[in-house]
Amino acid sequence: MLDFATYQQNATTTAIYPQRGEGNFTYPALGLAGETGEVCEKLKKAIRDDGGIITLDRRVMLAKELGDVLWYLSALCTELGLSLEAVAAENLEKLAARKKTGNIQGSGDLR
Ligand SMILES: [Mg+2]
């Protein structure tokens, strides 16, 4: 089992970019957007080429791209001095609180 803290620590060892570890949030933020785009592109092609069915090959490719998304998310957290594990835990807590108060739908960051 791989926890987010271990993932973030290990991902840092494969990070190679300018001003890495010096608060360079721009590089991982751009990477995160790029990799998210790659995920969306593969989903778009599933709609275009396969009637929206996610084939086994495409699922494998999507898993790799989602891994890239996770890597850049982790790197962004690192550059911002955030714990990926804490971000994940706080997100679950936020959503659970919204569900409890019936505010899971709708919009607004501070529901
Ligand atoms: Mg990729």
Residues whose N, C-alpha, C, O or C-beta is under 5 A from the ligand:
A	BS01	MG	E35 E38 E65 D68
